[in-house]
Amino acid sequence: MKIAYFIPGPLSRGPLGPEELVRRESFLNQHAGDACVVEVRETTSGPASVESSVEEYLSVPGLIEAAPQLEAEGFDAIIIGCFGDPGLAPARELVDIPVVGPGEAAGHIAAQLGLRFGILTVVHEVVPAIWRQMRQHGLDGAIADVRAVDVPVLELRERADEVLATLEAEASRAIGAGADAFVLGCMTMGFLDVARSLQGRVGVPVVNPVLAALKTAETMVSLGVSPSRRAYPSPRKASEATTVH
């Protein structure tokens, strides 16, 4: 089984550098099943991180162009490397392999762990977008709260201790609002591997979207399923659909 983890932006050109792609690929393969190999890819266009609806839309063309190419290379599934699931529906229209949105995958897992879950994300500007995203996935009724640590994506690693302390404080506030499970609302936050530490501190389940997406992709491949053409019909003008102007 071969899975592509596709980052819809030039992450390696930012302050984290190309070694961040290597680190993420190592993390994914450490948690993948024995029969699974994960490769991390990125696009050369778009924003290095997604912290607004504008940046989310700018990140979509790279995925649209890459998805058919990844399928042609023999990948069995694609994980979108952004919690906001940018380009999820159009990517599913273009390929016959599973395309997994981490936000959707993690949210549905969290909804099975409690009555209402909270989402802990990066900056306050993405909170409205996450509410819209979860509404689109049919999960807004299962959310108790969405809270931010107010640390930009590209600063999370260097401020990891501060982030974990703030996550605990914000989780406690969300528990007061009715949350009995949590999702980390950022993939870079997921790669910090703090979900279990936070879970121990707050006493309720915490879902890492990186691992939720990985295990969802593995499960879909094992089940032999792919996007329904009734829900995600192939574009009639397929030759034009993947051309980025």
N, C-alpha and C positions, 0 to 999 in steps of 0.2 A: 504494500500500500504506500502510495506516494502523495503527500499533501503539500500544497503550496501555501505558505503564509505570505500574503501580499500586502505590503505597506503602500498605501496610496499617496505617497509623497517621498521626496528625496531625503529621508531621515539621515542617511550616511553623510550628507553634505552639511549637516548642522553641527552643533557643538558636541554631540555625542560621538560623531565620527563613524567610519565604516566598521570599527570594532563592535559597535552596538548591534549591528546585524548579526555578527558572529555570536555574540553573547545571547541574543534572542533565539537564534537557531539552536544553540547548545541547550538552552532551557527547554525549548519545545521537544527536542529529541530525548532529553532526560525523562520527560513525562509521557512520551508517546509509547504506544504498545510495541511489543517486540517485533511485530510484522510491519511497523509503520516507520517511514522516513519523512521528515519534514524539511523543506527547503525554504529559506526566507528570501523573498525578492522585494524589490521596491521599484517605483517609477521615478523617472528623472524629472518629472514636472510636478506642479502643484505645491501646496504648502508642506513644510517640514513637519508641522504638527497641526492638528485640527482643534480649534478652540472657539469656533463660531459656525453659524450656518453658512456664511460666505465661504469659509475655508473648506467646509464639508462639500459644497458644490464644486469648488475648484479641484478637489481631490478625485472626483468621479471619472473624468476622461482617461486618466492613466489606467484605472481598473478596466474600463470598457475596452480599451485597446489591448490590455494584457490578457484578459480572461480567455479568449479563444486561443491565444498563443500558448498559454499554460496547458489548456486541454490538449492541444496538438503535441505538446512535449511529453504527454503521457501522465500528467498528474491526475489523480483520482478524485481530488476535491480541492477547493480553494477556500481559504479563510481570509476574510477581509481584515486587515490589520488596523482597524479603527473601531472603537466602541460605538460610534454613531452609525455604523453599518452603511456608509455612503456607497451608493451604486449597487446595492444589494439586488433590487428587482431587475434592473437592466442587465446585470451580469448573469442572473439566472435565465434571462431570455436568450442569452447568447451561447450558453454551453449546455451540454448534456451530462455534466457532473455536478455533485452538490456544491453549492456556494453558501458558506456559513457566515452569518452576521453575528459577531460576538455579543452585541447588545441584546439581540433577539434570543440567542442561545442561553445566555446567562440569566436573562429575565424570566424565561420559562422554567429554568431550573429553580430559581429562587421562589417562584410562585408555588412550587410544589413542596417547599420546605417550611412554609409558614402561612399565615393568613394574609399578611401584607408585608411587603419588603421595602427597604430603603435603598437608595442608590447614592454612593459617595463618590463624587467626581472631583475634577481639578479646579476650574475657575467658575465664578458665578455666572459668567456669560453663557455657559453651555447648559445651564439648568433648564431654561425654557425649551431648548432644543431636545433635551432628554425627555421631558414630559411629552412633547409632540411625537418623538420616536416611539415611546412606549404605548402611546395611544394608537399609533399606526399598527403596532404589533398586538393590539388587543389586550394590553397589560396595564393600562392606566388605572383601572379599577382595583388592581392588586398592589398599587404603590401607596405607601404611607407618607413618604417624604423623599426629596432629592436635595442633597446638601453638598457643598463644595469646601475643599480645604484651602482654596484661594492660592494655589501654587501652580504656575504655568507648567505645561507638560515637560518641556525641555529642562526644567529645574528640579524635577522630582527626585532624580537619583542623588544629586548632590545635597539635597535637603531631606533625605530619607527618614532620619530620626524625627525631625520636625513633622514630617508628613504623617508618620505613624501616630504620634501624639495627637495631632489635629484630627486624624481619622477617628481615633477613640473618642475624642470630645464631641465631634459631630455625630458619631454613631449614637452616643448617649442621648443627644438631643432628638435624634430621629426615633429612638426607642420610646422616648416620651411622647412622640407623635403617633405611636402605634406600630412601628416597624418591629417585626420579630425575625427578620432575616435581612441580609444585605448583599448587594452587588457592588463591586468596585467598578466605577463608571469611567475607566480609562485603561487602555491596553498597557501604556507605560507604567501605570500604577500596578497593573497585574504582573508585569515583569519584575517589579520590586520584590515579589514573592512575600507579601506581608499579610495575605488573607488569613492564614492559620494563626499568626501572632495576634491579629486583630480579633479573630474569632475567640481566642482564649481570653482576651481582655474584656470583651463585651458580652460573652456568654450566649451568643446566638450564631447561627450559620452565616458564613461570609463566602460568597461565590467569587472566584477569580475568573474574569471573563476570558483570559487567555486559555486556561485549562477547560473552561466550559465549551469554548469554540472548538478546541482540539478534540475533545472527547465526543462532541456532537458530530464533527466531521468523520471521525473514525467509525462511529456508529452508523452513520448514513452510508458510508462505503461498504461496511460489513453487511448491511441490510440490502444492498444492491438497489438503492433508490436514488432518484435524481429529480430535478424540478419538474413539476407537473406542467405540461404544455397547455392545459386548460387555464391555469393560473398565470403562467409565464410563457405566452405564445412567442414563437420565434419571429423576429422582425421580418416583414415581407421584403423589405429592401435590405437584405442581409449584407450585401457588399458595401453599403454606405454606412451601416450601423456602427462599424468599428473604425471608421475613418475619423480621426481627430483633426479638425480644421483650426 
